[in-house]
Each structure stands twice: as structure tokens, then as C-alpha cells.
Amino acid sequence: MMIKNDLFLRALKGETVDRPPVWMMRQAGRYLPEFMELKKKYDFFTRCQQPELASEITVQPIRRYGMDAAILFSDILVIPQAMNIEVEMKPDFGPYLPNPIRNLNDVNNVIIPDVNDALGYVMEGIKATKEKLNNEVPLIGFAGSPWTILCYCVQGQGSKNFDKAKEFCFTNPVAAHILLQKITDTTIAYLKAKVIAGVNAVQIFDSWGGMLSPVDYQEFSWQYINQIIEALKEDAPVIAFGKGCWFALDEMSKSNASALGVDWTITAKNARYLTGGNITLQGNFDPTRLFSPPAEIKKMVTQMINEFGKDKYIVNLGHGILPNVPLDNAKAFIDAVKEYNA
Ligand code: CP3
């Protein structure tokens, strides 16, 4: 099916464009009043599980701002849930896993589910979203990296340093690798099913890759992300986003990923240098900078595009948009890209 606005897909292919495409990580979220309305009525996983709600939330930011891509409303933690690990989303606290994984026995109890069965609601959400989008813009599907999923499974909740997750890997590497491989196998099947259901590209969120040293990153994170990229490369373009993972960009750029996401702690120049200048890059506006006045946001976005270059580039934040960002500031970010003149 032809997508009317295919800027995002063209940037993923590295084609020459008049301006780069733009979307925002976590664009379907708490800065939008229409999102907050639904959040009041339905708990988090209900919003994820009901195709009508998930698709509605997915298209909300597109209707308001006209980003160049939509990202399916869901969460990375639906994967451990499907693997028989209990996950709660506690209001004002975040993810909470009452029975964290701490030993080989726990790992052995983790199942590799039939994704169409356990996560069929996601596929239904994709189909409902595709209908609402009416081929106006592409739809992105996503998953967490195996390492980032392990972080929550073992730590049991968010953390500043994921010390328990790292301790588990370093004291029980055999169990850790069995768990990482189970998550990887599930994620590959899941992302393939998402592509069949209709997503046009997939992004892997390695939100906590930067918690690992460069050597440990290769062992506990990158090798599994790379397995996913290799398995998906014929199905859809893959974007690998590693927060705080600039040290791995050289290695990542040698993969079959179509694009690499970078956060705001690296300059455009260094990101281009480390990736050899050929692969599409995505990022990297500091999400907190969206609290600057709109005029300043616009100036900074234009400068960011000039630094990355308009081609082989997807404008995004360096991490998810924060709650309480004023609506006009989010608009300034999107508009600055749409008004960009090379
Ligand atoms: O980008 C989008 O708009 C699509 C939706 C999306 C959500 N989570 C919805 C969500 C995506 C892509 C995610 C990914 C996700 N979830 C990541 C990776 C990206 C990142 O930000 O690092 C991670 C680490 C999670 C785990 C997670 N889910 C946390 C830590 C939290 C709680 C903290 C918080 O931000 O509130 C969530 C809950 C969550 N996922 C919310 C949303 C909109 C907020 C809670 C709610 O709506 O009730």
C-alpha cells in the first residue's frame, strides 16, 4: 500500500529529501490533554489492550501536529507480561514487577509465548490504527532491547543504575544469557508479527544500554539487538536507539540497521564521525529543551538539522517527551522541521 507522506521511509532508505522527517519518542503521551482524558478513564494496560483505545491514542498526536510517522501506543513491558512475568503499572511510580527474576530457576519458568496468541491485541491495535491513519503516514512498531527488558525483569522496577540487574548478569551470566536469548526469540517473533499486521518500520529501544560498560554492552546488549536486526532486515527497516550508547556507534553502524537513534549527549559531528557518515541517524534534541520558549526551540531545531544535514536524518528527541511540556512548545519543535529550507 502506498503511503502518502513517505518522507520517513525515504530517510530510512537514505534517499535525498527536501527536509528531514520528524516524530517524537513517546509522542502519544501525557503532555496531550486528549491523552489525559483517556488516562482518567482507563488504566494503563487497558489502554494498551483495547485496539480502539490504543489506535485512538496513537493517532492523537498526528491529528494535532501532523508528525511524519505514528508510533503504536503500547509499552515495551508487554513482552515480559506475555512471557508469564507479572507486570503492573503503578500510578505515579511506573512499572512494578512483584516477582522479579533472580536465579536460574526463575529463568527456567519464563516461557516463550505464541505471540499471536498472547499479544494478539497488539496486532489488532495495529490494524485499527492503519485504518485510522488511512495511509497518510507510516506506522512504527517497537520493542525494548533484550537487555532493557532484562533490567525491569530482574530489578523489578525502574532504577537509577539497575544495580540488581547488572549484579545478576555478572554473578550468574549463564542464567542471564538464557533469559536474554528467550527475550530475543520472543521479540523477533513479535516484531515479525507486527510487520505482518501492518507496521512500516520497527524501533528497538535500548533505554538502559548506557548503564553498561563498552565491553559489557557488547556481551549483554548489542549481540542480542544485532540478532533482532538480522532477523528483521528483510521484513522492515529497523531503527536501533541506544540511550547513552555513543561508545557503541562504530559497531552499530556496521550492522544492517536502517538507522541509529542517538541521545543529546553527543554532537551531530561526532555521531556522523563515529558512524562513518553513511547510515541514517535519528535524534537528538534534549527533551527538557522543549521547556525553552517556542522561538528558541525553533532556532535550536534549525541548527540541529544544519549540523546533522537534511539527508540521512530523522528529527527526533534524544529520549521520550516529558509530561507538562506546553502544547505550543511541542508544536514549535514539529513546525520548525516542516518549515526547514535547505
Ligand atoms: O512513543 C510512543 O508514543 C508510544 C508509546 C510508548 C510508551 N512506552 C507508552 C507509555 C513507548 C514507545 C514506550 C516505550 C517504553 N516503555 C520504554 C522505552 C522508551 C523510553 O522511554 O526509554 C520504557 C523504558 C518503558 C517502560 C515504562 N513504561 C516506564 C518506565 C513507564 C513509567 C514511567 C513514565 O514515563 O510514566 C511506562 C509507562 C508508560 N508507557 C506511559 C506511557 C504513555 C505513562 C503511563 C501512563 O500513560 O499511564
Boltz pocket constraint, residues with backbone or C-beta under 6 A from the ligand:
constraints:
  - pocket:
      binder: B
      contacts: [[A, 24], [A, 25], [A, 26], [A, 27], [A, 28], [A, 29], [A, 30], [A, 39], [A, 44], [A, 71], [A, 72], [A, 73], [A, 74], [A, 75], [A, 76], [A, 77], [A, 89], [A, 93], [A, 94], [A, 95], [A, 142], [A, 144], [A, 158], [A, 205], [A, 207], [A, 319], [A, 320]]
      max_distance: 6.0
